[in-house]
Amino acid sequence: QSIPNNQRISMRKSLFCFVFLATTALSLCRGFSLSSRAIFVAAQPTQYAKRQFPTTKTLPRGAPSALRQSLTSINGGGGGPQSSPSYKKVDLVALSKYSTGLGIQMALIFVFLAEIDNILASLSLKIPFFFNFLFFYMFNLKSSIFSILPNRKRSREKNSEGQKKMSKENLEYSKRTIPTWTPPGIAFVFGWPLLTFGLRAWTASMVVRTSGKYASAAIMSLMLHLGIGTLWNTVNIVERRLGVSVILLYALWLTKAFTAWQFYKITSPGGKLLAVTLTWLTAAVALETRTWQINPDPDNGGRKEPLVPMKHPKWTTKFRWE
């Protein structure tokens, strides 16, 4: 029995969509491993990740005072000068650049989406659902092009065999102590490219199909969520501020919940579907918080990294052109 043409077309679109998502998922597991593992640190613990800070030891009462003072310094100072925090002032320059970068990114995205609305309205065109899905899926990956803040470091140095050396970012991530309940790497295939990116694109397409607009409050709330994600990449991957990245992940969760509510007001199935991705994001927030807790900052007297940007020579916030 022959298959009707409309069913053949539908089957071809479904097959193309599956191949597209599967190919993107596999490529992201390799190409975007840095930003993904920045949240979940899915690599197996290395000899650096298993390192522990020296345990505190005691000396007999009759030990020389010089030896006792030396051991106190090794153990973290015991309240001495080395245990005091080295961060004295809030980095107002970083805060201003974060705000400026996020604001300009949102303005550029709004202008871009508004122009799409104007062009489609003048031509009386309506984009099919499937192409909207592809558009928003790529927006998940490339929304950082509207940001004036850097969001990735790349190492172009190669060894004698022509292979890229492990970048400084991957090396530092491997040195971090990770929680024992860190999920395996395969979780990224389903968590980010398929679940999170896929449902973002699908639900955004549902909103556009219902509202008929791209530059709507609901879609812009999603763009704000993506902008927070871009800022998180700047803070965590480029600047290496673990404490501040924790706060931004909580902001990422809140903006995702707000976006789901905005979507729900336009299309209830879309809002509910987007809310599903909060489960994965909740796990990311919990894991990043725990990673921050078990990785003391040696420049902060063995305490945890500050949750606000502080002034220190190891941290510098720059725009792309600086």
C-alpha positions as CSV (number, residue, x, y, z in Angstrom):
1,Q,0.0,0.0,0.0
2,S,1.5,3.3,-1.1
3,I,2.2,6.1,1.4
4,P,0.5,9.5,0.7
5,N,2.7,12.3,-0.3
6,N,2.0,14.4,2.8
7,Q,3.0,11.6,5.0
8,R,6.2,11.1,3.1
9,I,7.1,14.8,3.5
10,S,6.3,14.6,7.2
11,M,8.5,11.5,7.5
12,R,11.4,13.1,5.7
13,K,11.2,16.2,7.9
14,S,11.2,14.1,11.0
15,L,14.2,12.1,9.8
16,F,16.1,15.3,8.9
17,C,15.3,16.7,12.3
18,F,16.6,13.6,14.0
19,V,19.8,13.5,12.0
20,F,20.3,17.2,12.6
21,L,19.9,16.9,16.3
22,A,22.0,13.7,16.6
23,T,24.9,15.2,14.5
24,T,24.8,18.5,16.5
25,A,24.7,16.5,19.8
26,L,27.8,14.5,18.9
27,S,29.7,17.6,17.6
28,L,28.8,19.6,20.7
29,C,30.1,16.8,23.0
30,R,33.5,17.5,21.5
31,G,33.5,21.1,20.4
32,F,31.6,22.5,23.3
33,S,33.1,20.2,26.0
34,L,34.8,23.1,27.7
35,S,31.7,25.2,28.4
36,S,29.7,22.0,29.3
37,R,32.2,20.6,31.6
38,A,32.6,24.0,33.2
39,I,29.3,23.3,34.8
40,F,29.4,19.6,35.3
41,V,33.1,18.8,35.1
42,A,32.2,15.5,33.6
43,A,35.7,14.2,33.0
44,Q,36.9,11.5,35.3
45,P,38.8,12.8,38.4
46,T,42.5,13.0,37.5
47,Q,45.5,12.9,39.9
48,Y,45.0,16.7,40.2
49,A,41.3,16.4,40.9
50,K,41.9,13.9,43.6
51,R,44.4,16.2,45.4
52,Q,43.5,17.2,48.9
53,F,44.8,20.1,50.9
54,P,47.3,19.2,53.6
55,T,45.7,18.1,56.8
56,T,46.5,19.9,60.0
57,K,49.2,18.3,62.2
58,T,50.2,19.0,65.7
59,L,53.6,19.0,67.5
60,P,54.5,17.9,70.9
61,R,54.6,20.7,73.6
62,G,58.4,20.7,73.8
63,A,58.9,21.4,70.1
64,P,61.0,24.4,69.2
65,S,59.0,27.6,68.5
66,A,60.5,28.0,65.1
67,L,59.4,24.6,64.0
68,R,56.0,25.2,65.4
69,Q,55.7,28.5,63.5
70,S,56.8,26.8,60.3
71,L,54.2,24.1,60.7
72,T,51.5,26.7,61.5
73,S,52.3,28.4,58.2
74,I,52.0,25.1,56.3
75,N,48.7,24.4,57.9
76,G,47.1,27.6,56.7
77,G,48.4,30.1,59.2
78,G,46.0,29.4,62.1
79,G,44.8,33.0,62.0
80,G,48.2,34.4,61.0
81,P,48.8,36.8,58.2
82,Q,48.7,34.1,55.5
83,S,45.1,33.1,56.5
84,S,43.7,36.6,56.0
85,P,41.7,37.3,52.9
86,S,43.6,39.1,50.1
87,Y,40.5,40.6,48.5
88,K,39.8,44.0,50.0
89,K,37.6,45.8,47.5
90,V,34.7,45.0,45.2
91,D,35.7,45.2,41.5
92,L,33.4,48.0,40.3
93,V,35.0,48.0,36.9
94,A,34.0,44.3,36.4
95,L,30.4,45.0,37.6
96,S,30.1,48.0,35.2
97,K,31.4,46.0,32.3
98,Y,29.2,43.0,33.0
99,S,26.1,45.3,33.1
100,T,27.2,47.2,29.9
101,G,28.0,44.0,28.0
102,L,24.6,42.4,28.9
103,G,22.7,45.6,28.2
104,I,24.3,46.0,24.8
105,Q,23.8,42.4,23.9
106,M,20.0,42.6,24.8
107,A,19.7,45.8,22.8
108,L,21.3,44.3,19.7
109,I,19.2,41.1,19.9
110,F,16.0,43.2,20.2
111,V,16.9,45.3,17.2
112,F,17.7,42.2,15.2
113,L,14.4,40.4,16.1
114,A,12.4,43.6,15.5
115,E,13.9,44.0,12.0
116,I,12.8,40.4,11.3
117,D,9.3,41.3,12.3
118,N,9.3,44.4,10.1
119,I,10.6,42.5,7.1
120,L,8.2,39.7,7.4
121,A,5.3,42.1,7.9
122,S,6.2,44.2,4.9
123,L,6.4,41.0,2.7
124,S,3.4,39.3,4.3
125,L,5.5,36.2,5.0
126,K,5.2,33.6,7.7
127,I,8.1,31.4,8.5
128,P,7.2,27.6,8.8
129,F,7.5,26.1,12.3
130,F,10.4,23.8,11.4
131,F,12.6,26.7,10.1
132,N,11.8,28.7,13.2
133,F,13.0,25.6,15.2
134,L,16.3,25.6,13.3
135,F,16.7,29.4,13.8
136,F,16.2,29.3,17.5
137,Y,18.4,26.2,17.9
138,M,21.3,28.0,16.2
139,F,20.5,31.0,18.4
140,N,21.2,28.8,21.4
141,L,24.7,28.2,20.0
142,K,25.5,31.6,18.6
143,S,23.8,34.2,20.7
144,S,27.2,35.2,22.0
145,I,28.0,36.9,18.7
146,F,25.9,39.9,20.0
147,S,28.0,40.1,23.1
148,I,30.9,42.6,23.5
149,L,32.4,40.5,26.3
150,P,34.8,37.5,25.4
151,N,33.3,34.2,26.3
152,R,35.9,31.7,25.3
153,K,39.7,31.2,25.5
154,R,41.4,29.1,22.9
155,S,44.8,27.6,22.9
156,R,46.4,27.6,19.4
157,E,49.7,26.2,20.5
158,K,50.5,22.8,19.0
159,N,53.1,20.2,20.0
160,S,55.6,18.4,17.8
161,E,53.0,15.8,16.7
162,G,50.7,18.4,15.4
163,Q,48.1,17.9,18.1
164,K,46.7,20.7,20.2
165,K,48.0,20.8,23.7
166,M,45.6,20.8,26.6
167,S,44.5,24.4,27.0
168,K,45.0,26.1,30.3
169,E,41.2,26.1,30.9
170,N,41.0,22.3,30.7
171,L,44.0,21.9,32.9
172,E,42.6,24.1,35.6
173,Y,39.3,22.3,35.4
174,S,41.1,19.0,35.8
175,K,42.7,20.4,38.9
176,R,39.4,21.2,40.6
177,T,38.1,18.7,43.1
178,I,34.8,17.5,41.9
179,P,31.8,16.0,43.8
180,T,31.6,12.3,43.9
181,W,28.1,12.4,42.3
182,T,29.3,14.1,39.1
183,P,27.4,12.5,36.2
184,P,29.2,10.7,33.3
185,G,30.0,12.5,30.1
186,I,27.2,10.9,28.1
187,A,24.8,12.9,30.2
188,F,25.8,16.0,28.2
189,V,24.4,14.5,25.0
190,F,20.9,14.4,26.5
191,G,21.2,17.3,28.9
192,W,22.4,20.1,26.7
193,P,22.1,19.6,22.9
194,L,18.9,17.5,23.0
195,L,17.0,18.4,26.1
196,T,17.9,22.0,26.9
197,F,18.7,23.4,23.4
198,G,16.1,21.3,21.7
199,L,13.2,22.3,24.1
200,R,14.3,26.0,24.0
201,A,14.1,26.1,20.3
202,W,10.9,24.1,20.1
203,T,9.0,26.1,22.7
204,A,10.2,29.4,21.3
205,S,8.9,28.3,17.9
206,M,5.6,27.6,19.5
207,V,5.5,31.1,21.0
208,V,6.3,32.7,17.6
209,R,3.6,30.6,15.9
210,T,1.0,31.7,18.4
211,S,2.0,35.3,18.9
212,G,3.3,36.0,15.3
213,K,6.2,38.1,16.7
214,Y,9.9,37.5,17.3
215,A,10.6,40.6,19.3
216,S,8.0,39.9,22.0
217,A,8.3,40.0,25.7
218,A,8.3,36.2,26.0
219,I,11.1,35.7,23.4
220,M,13.1,38.6,24.9
221,S,12.9,36.9,28.3
222,L,14.5,33.9,26.6
223,M,17.1,36.1,25.1
224,L,17.9,37.5,28.6
225,H,18.3,33.9,29.8
226,L,20.8,33.3,26.9
227,G,22.6,36.5,27.7
228,I,23.1,35.4,31.3
229,G,24.5,32.2,30.0
230,T,27.0,34.2,27.8
231,L,28.0,36.3,30.8
232,W,28.5,33.0,32.8
233,N,30.9,31.9,30.1
234,T,32.9,35.1,30.4
235,V,33.1,34.9,34.2
236,N,33.8,31.2,34.6
237,I,35.7,30.2,31.5
238,V,37.6,33.4,30.7
239,E,38.1,35.1,34.1
240,R,38.0,31.9,36.2
241,R,35.8,33.4,38.9
242,L,34.3,30.3,40.5
243,G,32.3,32.1,43.2
244,V,30.7,34.7,40.9
245,S,29.8,31.9,38.4
246,V,27.7,30.3,41.1
247,I,25.6,33.4,41.5
248,L,25.2,33.6,37.8
249,L,24.0,30.0,37.6
250,Y,21.3,30.9,40.1
251,A,20.4,33.9,38.0
252,L,20.3,31.5,35.0
253,W,17.8,29.3,36.8
254,L,15.6,32.3,37.7
255,T,15.5,33.7,34.2
256,K,14.7,30.2,32.8
257,A,11.7,30.0,35.3
258,F,10.6,33.5,34.3
259,T,10.8,32.6,30.7
260,A,8.8,29.4,31.2
261,W,6.1,31.6,32.9
262,Q,6.1,34.1,30.0
263,F,5.8,31.2,27.5
264,Y,2.9,29.7,29.5
265,K,0.9,32.8,29.3
266,I,1.1,32.6,25.5
267,T,1.0,28.8,25.0
268,S,0.6,26.6,28.1
269,P,2.2,23.5,26.5
270,G,5.2,25.6,25.5
271,G,5.6,26.9,29.0
272,K,5.3,23.4,30.6
273,L,7.8,22.0,28.1
274,L,10.4,24.7,28.8
275,A,9.9,24.2,32.6
276,V,11.1,20.6,32.1
277,T,14.6,21.9,31.4
278,L,14.7,23.4,34.9
279,T,15.4,19.9,36.2
280,W,18.7,19.7,34.3
281,L,19.6,23.3,35.3
282,T,18.8,22.6,38.9
283,A,21.4,19.7,38.8
284,A,23.9,22.1,37.2
285,V,23.3,24.7,40.0
286,A,23.7,22.1,42.7
287,L,26.9,20.7,41.3
288,E,28.5,24.1,40.7
289,T,27.6,25.1,44.2
290,R,29.2,22.0,45.6
291,T,32.3,22.4,43.5
292,W,32.6,25.9,44.8
293,Q,32.3,24.7,48.4
294,I,35.0,22.0,48.1
295,N,37.6,24.1,46.3
296,P,39.1,26.6,48.7
297,D,40.8,29.6,47.2
298,P,44.5,29.7,48.2
299,D,44.5,33.5,47.6
300,N,41.7,33.9,50.1
301,G,43.3,32.2,53.1
302,G,41.9,28.8,52.2
303,R,38.4,30.2,52.3
304,K,35.9,29.9,49.5
305,E,36.1,32.3,46.6
306,P,34.0,35.4,47.0
307,L,30.5,35.4,45.5
308,V,31.0,39.0,44.2
309,P,33.7,40.2,41.8
310,M,36.7,41.4,43.9
311,K,39.8,43.2,42.8
312,H,42.9,41.0,42.4
313,P,45.7,40.8,39.8
314,K,44.6,37.3,38.7
315,W,41.2,38.7,37.5
316,T,40.8,41.2,34.8
317,T,37.5,42.0,33.0
318,K,38.0,43.2,29.4
319,F,35.8,43.8,26.3
320,R,36.5,41.9,23.2
321,W,38.6,44.7,21.7
322,E,40.8,45.2,24.8
